[in-house]
Amino acid sequence: MRFYSTNSPQTSVTAKEALFHSMPSDKGLYMPTPLPRLGADFFEAIAGRSLADIGFAISQALFGTEISNADLEELTHHAFPFDTPVVELEPGKMGVLELFHGPSLAFKDVGARYMAALMSYYSKQSDKEVNILVATSGDTGGAVAMGFHNVPGVRVSILYPSGRVSELQEKQLTTLGGNVQAFEVDGSFDDCQAIVKQAFIDLELNSQLSLSSANSINIFRLIPQGFYYVRAYGQVRQQEKPVVFSTPSGNFGNLSAGAMVQQMGLPIAHFVAATNLNQVVPVYLETGIYSPKSSIATISNAMDVGSPSNFVRLANLYGNDYDRFKANVSGYFYNDDETRAGMRQIYDQYSYVTCPHTAIGIMGLQAYMNETKSDFVGVALATAHPSKFKPLVEDVLNKPVDVPERLAILADRTKQSIHIPALYESFKESLLQTVS
Ligand SMILES: *Cc1c(COP(=O)(O)O)cnc(C)c1O
């Protein structure tokens, strides 16, 4: 398997290159080539198995002989010690695919853990330490920190905006120690991201350290997200109805991953793209005009993206053809009041507690069901556990929310961070001190 850039499809790089250098130098996005056509039989055969087994089978199809079967099996089973179950809300008609059973309680664990396992595999072949830099506004940092914790040959530096992530999210970043170092920046998420970008173009720093990124444009965070669409298909296929997935979206990595396995042959009848007021993709589907905007702050903050970086990938998967895109994806969007009302309605109707992102996905699915008369089984992706947004969820539902043990124990741990001003030179200086 090789990877071409969406900006120059005629040239391609190896998997290792795409993994360690997230972004091609022409600023396009990497896409796998050729994308194997696996066919319905392949998916029928693996769909009833565990997430790890499904990941192994698809990885084999992708990597061929590039990585041995034994190594691929080990790395997929190491990456996925948890399941992604479908919980029925309306028997035979609608369910939620719970993607929050991993260590950081959000779907981003799936991508981060697979990427970490692959980096660990390739790092064994070289003795140069890899330094991962990542800026986070919340969920990404936790998944990356936990995914890469104790991975040999890899050091992780996480930059987060001081005072702007939730207390439990901060604990996920700052209490692991070992090879994970948190930098608490006096500034915004954009400042953190600007510092990371500057590090990647600092020739002097790059001559001393081998830098890599774990941001969501890395194709190896996206590929494994396709595995749970297959796992979900395995849980609903006995209904013998077409399957529709609804994906609450921000940067559109999750939906691109679904479109990629659909392209590989998984029988997905349709997608619902559900967003908050950062509605550029639903507007594109309605009008055919794509106009990225600056992001608007909402209560579903992990989806506050005005210029989704994976739109290019999604369009590419549908042949850059608006009619084909529209035939496969329907868009819906909700403001904060509608989201709160949706969280209440879902709780009243199904006794199911959701985070605001998941509520938007379920609402999109309900809207699509009401609009189309066809018979199908709908699966909405539950992207985070409601306890990650505990104060909001408790306020909206007016009831206490349980915090799972693995998140609750973090509350008593001591935060360890390096507090820096939002200045590139300060970051560089402390980074070089921590790695020396
Ligand atoms: C990251 C995130 C999303 C958005 O996913 P994309 O792949 O960026 O579209 C949705 N919900 C939660 C909880 C997230 O953390």
The ligand as a Tripos MOL2 file, in Angstrom:
@<TRIPOS>MOLECULE
LIG
   15    15     1     0     0
SMALL
NO_CHARGES

@<TRIPOS>ATOM
      1 C1        -13.3100   14.9020   17.7830 C.3       1 LIG1
      2 C2        -14.7240   14.7100   18.1900 C.ar      1 LIG1
      3 C3        -15.8000   14.8020   17.2570 C.ar      1 LIG1
      4 C4        -15.5780   15.2080   15.8160 C.3       1 LIG1
      5 O1        -14.9820   14.1940   15.0510 O.3       1 LIG1
      6 P1        -14.3660   14.5260   13.6120 P.3       1 LIG1
      7 O2        -13.6890   13.2980   13.1610 O.co2     1 LIG1
      8 O3        -13.4120   15.6730   13.8300 O.co2     1 LIG1
      9 O4        -15.4920   14.9240   12.7180 O.co2     1 LIG1
     10 C5        -17.0830   14.5380   17.6890 C.ar      1 LIG1
     11 N1        -17.3340   14.2230   18.9840 N.ar      1 LIG1
     12 C6        -16.3400   14.1310   19.9160 C.ar      1 LIG1
     13 C7        -16.7050   13.8020   21.3090 C.3       1 LIG1
     14 C8        -15.0160   14.3670   19.5550 C.ar      1 LIG1
     15 O5        -14.0420   14.2930   20.4790 O.3       1 LIG1
@<TRIPOS>BOND
     1     1     2 1
     2     2     3 ar
     3     2    14 ar
     4     3     4 1
     5     3    10 ar
     6     4     5 1
     7     5     6 1
     8     6     7 2
     9     6     8 1
    10     6     9 1
    11    10    11 ar
    12    11    12 ar
    13    12    13 1
    14    12    14 ar
    15    14    15 1
@<TRIPOS>SUBSTRUCTURE
     1 LIG1         1 GROUP 0 **** ****
